[in-house]
Amino acid sequence: MIQCRRLGYAALTTGRMNELVRYYEDVIGLVLSHRDEGRAVLSTRQGIECVVLEHGERPELVGISFEISPRVPLEEAQATLGKAGVPAQIRKGRSPSLARVLAFKDPKGTEIELFNSIAFVATDAKDRGINALKLGHVAYFLPAIEETTDFYVDRLGFRKSDWREGRAMFLRCSPDHHTINLFKGEKRLAHLAFEVKDFSELVRASDLLVRNDFPLDWGPARHTIGHNCACYHQNPDGIRTELYAEMDQMKDEELGYFDPRPWHEDRPQRPRNWETEDSPRNKWIPGVP
């Protein structure tokens, strides 16, 4: 079975390449690691590529990548998907640092690239904007979430962290509470989320966003599902972007409970259906959607 270990980069199309590059560099704090006529690749200051921008007529998510175990050759993963009726091809990745990826599409049509040979890119130590540590998760709206949920669980080794029956699913492939979110609604990208160091950095980031004319449209607040502190704004293309810290961690899959935190409702906190719970999005202000 294929087991995704980590979210790599999100690939986005845009008609405002230069503006988006400046936003990700000057505001989010990423580093431009590659630029050619039709593509820009940005990484964290730690040298991990996390955003690929490509020229397109309208802004949309066109691909995401995941790192898998180096002990599972791409040819083996290709054969596994083939047996399940999922066509996949080995080719070069969207980033120059990935010489080989296994590419295929998930049920909603997003291209997935699997890789097992990460290359850290060279960066400088210059402070710039928000210090985003990584691309943490990608969230989608879909008319129905069940088929895509089953695909990520059965084909890519994701686990269910929490859910609202038929309305929302939070899936993990690493210790982080969620890497893929699925929400019921009209088909579109819901948001991209970047992790920051801690709550104090989240507050600093909120101030920086407002000073750069990116007002918050929600937060800072603490979520109930996942319990991360978070704030949201829209990037220059109108794509909603989350910054977060203090997300729940599943440190031991065999034990099956999240790392205990003082704000947890249950002890231990285990994956569950929140449909019948009094669980607004903002734990600090009940009743706020």
ZIWO-V166099 format. One record per backbone hydrogen bond with DSSP energy under -0.5 kcal/mol. CO is the residue of the C=O (numbers start at 1). NH is the residue of the N-H. If there is no record, write none. Layout:
# ZIWO-V166099
CO_NH, CO_NH
This chain:
# ZIWO-V166099
3_69, 6_67, 9_65, 10_12, 10_52, 11_62, 11_63, 12_54, 13_60, 14_56, 16_20, 17_21, 18_22, 19_23, 20_24, 21_25, 22_26, 22_27, 23_27, 23_28, 24_30, 27_130, 28_132, 31_33, 31_43, 34_41, 38_55, 39_36, 40_53, 41_33, 41_34, 42_50, 42_51, 43_31, 44_47, 47_49, 47_121, 48_44, 50_10, 51_42, 52_12, 53_40, 54_14, 60_13, 60_62, 62_111, 63_11, 64_113, 65_8, 66_115, 67_5, 67_6, 69_72, 71_73, 73_77, 74_78, 75_79, 76_80, 77_81, 78_82, 79_83, 80_84, 81_84, 81_86, 82_85, 85_87, 89_91, 89_103, 91_101, 95_98, 97_99, 98_93, 101_91, 101_103, 102_114, 103_89, 104_112, 106_109, 110_106, 111_64, 112_104, 113_66, 114_102, 115_68, 130_132, 134_136, 134_195, 137_193, 138_181, 139_190, 139_191, 140_183, 141_188, 142_185, 145_149, 146_150, 147_151, 148_152, 149_153, 150_154, 151_155, 151_156, 152_156, 152_158, 153_157, 156_4, 159_161, 159_172, 162_170, 163_274, 164_167, 164_168, 167_184, 168_164, 169_171, 169_182, 170_161, 170_162, 171_179, 171_180, 172_159, 175_250, 176_174, 179_138, 180_171, 181_140, 182_169, 183_142, 188_141, 191_139, 192_242, 193_136, 193_137, 194_244, 195_133, 195_134, 198_202, 199_203, 200_204, 201_205, 202_206, 203_207, 204_208, 205_209, 206_210, 207_211, 208_212, 209_214, 210_213, 218_232, 221_223, 221_230, 222_283, 224_226, 226_248, 228_223, 229_245, 230_220, 230_221, 231_243, 232_217, 232_218, 233_241, 235_238, 239_235, 240_192, 241_233, 242_194, 243_231, 244_196, 245_229, 248_177, 249_251, 249_259, 252_256, 261_264, 268_270, 269_258, 272_163, 272_274, 274_277, 277_279, 281_283, 285_288, 287_289, 288_282
